[in-house]
């Protein structure tokens, strides 16, 4: 009786709730169908609110900038603006849709670029000649291949590519930037931004976290294997360093090893104890660290990707399968740790039984446990060099031809280089080369991220400003 009375009492509220849910569903459907047109209109309005530049040099920063990890970059750009005394201004073309972080917006002019790939595509949304844009531009074809690799259908990928091209052309036409900084050049939309800027005579710099934790890198040739230290490895390795700079490199090395400083927070999760029981006793231990392939320059897998990033393998998974064959033949223990952002794409059912799959775990502990670390071009190679573990690279990053790693010249040579690394370990000549490399990177290439820590290294904020202003 009481239950029936409660039901009768709640009935009108439940009816209102059901009607509200139906309304919300219809509203979401409407916004999905019309939202893209509205957001493009809003984007152009925001561009026009910022308007054309005045007498100051205008630098537009493109990327996911409104994140906690990049707060130090906000401080750096703020100081550069202040010390330039009215000569420069930064404008952010930001790709994060929410308002969670107002820090940048308080200081810099901001335009939010809609995340077009999250909107439904409809024929009548915005009229774009997608096929012509696709057929006439190789970089658009690469961007489409990238999005299709991530699971988008061909029509949607072509539409998104044409839409981003239009958006960046509008940015250049209205904001009239003197320079564009792109955070992570390998994203499909950033491939498009890069080419559109260069086609309009706008200089582009690529900015990312530096290879040594606690730094940023900013340069105009490219990132990873396309960077200046990798492309011009002979010239870079011959840059002079003083004894004082080498001694500072010793302090930097010791600090990084003792602190375990890493781009990503490492948990104390006893990962080694979890996998020890699966190890073959008295056999070498190899850990293969995967890359986030889609944002590492190998998607799509073009001739350029082979030349600058990964000469032997289309993906980290393909490399793991090849290493699995070598490990089985030689009775080596093989641990496979994918990049944290790639875990969802791993088909665990295809991993051979003798490969020990570690989805997550403290990277420093795993490296200390291993005899050899292998990667294609992951910055894990720097972590393993810092921790003095033999490192074999199957592709290229800034360590290319620096004498710090084992570096097979051909695919057939991988097994020999692994055997050599197991036998010889981290050699004295590699230690000497890495010490020099740290000194050169801190002196000529990396910029201090200006975060609070006990040891300063990398070029100063003032040097960063001079670099951007080409003074």
HELIX and SHEET records of a PDB file:
HELIX    1   1 UNK A    2  UNK A   50  1                                  49    
HELIX    2   2 UNK A   68  UNK A   70  5                                   3    
HELIX    3   3 UNK A   71  UNK A   84  1                                  14    
HELIX    4   4 UNK A  103  UNK A  107  1                                   5    
HELIX    5   5 UNK A  116  UNK A  118  5                                   3    
HELIX    6   6 UNK A  130  UNK A  136  1                                   7    
HELIX    7   7 UNK A  138  UNK A  149  1                                  12    
HELIX    8   8 UNK A  154  UNK A  175  1                                  22    
HELIX    9   9 UNK A  188  UNK A  199  1                                  12    
HELIX   10  10 UNK A  224  UNK A  226  5                                   3    
HELIX   11  11 UNK A  228  UNK A  231  1                                   4    
HELIX   12  12 UNK A  233  UNK A  237  1                                   5    
HELIX   13  13 UNK A  243  UNK A  259  1                                  17    
HELIX   14  14 UNK A  271  UNK A  275  1                                   5    
HELIX   15  15 UNK A  276  UNK A  278  5                                   3    
HELIX   16  16 UNK A  293  UNK A  295  5                                   3    
HELIX   17  17 UNK A  303  UNK A  308  1                                   6    
HELIX   18  18 UNK A  316  UNK A  330  1                                  15    
HELIX   19  19 UNK A  340  UNK A  345  5                                   6    
HELIX   20  20 UNK A  348  UNK A  350  5                                   3    
HELIX   21  21 UNK A  363  UNK A  369  1                                   7    
HELIX   22  22 UNK A  380  UNK A  386  1                                   7    
HELIX   23  23 UNK A  411  UNK A  413  5                                   3    
HELIX   24  24 UNK A  414  UNK A  424  1                                  11    
HELIX   25  25 UNK A  428  UNK A  440  1                                  13    
HELIX   26  26 UNK A  441  UNK A  445  3                                   5    
HELIX   27  27 UNK A  461  UNK A  469  1                                   9    
SHEET    1   A 7 UNK A 109  UNK A 112  0                                        
SHEET    2   A 7 UNK A  88  UNK A  94  1                                        
SHEET    3   A 7 UNK A  57  UNK A  63  1                                        
SHEET    4   A 7 UNK A 179  UNK A 183  1                                        
SHEET    5   A 7 UNK A 203  UNK A 209  1                                        
SHEET    6   A 7 UNK A 215  UNK A 219 -1                                        
SHEET    7   A 7 UNK A 446  UNK A 448 -1                                        
SHEET    1   B 5 UNK A 355  UNK A 357  0                                        
SHEET    2   B 5 UNK A 333  UNK A 337  1                                        
SHEET    3   B 5 UNK A 285  UNK A 289  1                                        
SHEET    4   B 5 UNK A 372  UNK A 375  1                                        
SHEET    5   B 5 UNK A 390  UNK A 393  1                                        
END                                                                             
